[in-house]
Amino acid sequence: MSWGAYWMYYDCKNCGTHYRWTLDYLSDPDFGRCPNCGEENVLVAESKDLKPEDAGKYADYIVTQY
């Protein structure tokens, strides 16, 4: 049985991008960084905290180095 991915949600203070990382990539050295500008950001929500109506504004971070 799988519960699906657990997401960490971020808002970039530098460029305004809304994005999310799955915990599957926690060991990635760039985990949590903005996919557009590379800025390290502060976590704003986790899967358990995010309201369903807000989930659509966060894009998936696509890991390209694997």
Summary of the structure (lengths in Angstrom):
residues: 66
radius of gyration: 11.6
end to end distance: 25.9
largest distance: 39.1
contacts: 140
relative contact order: 0.30
helix: 14%
strand: 27%
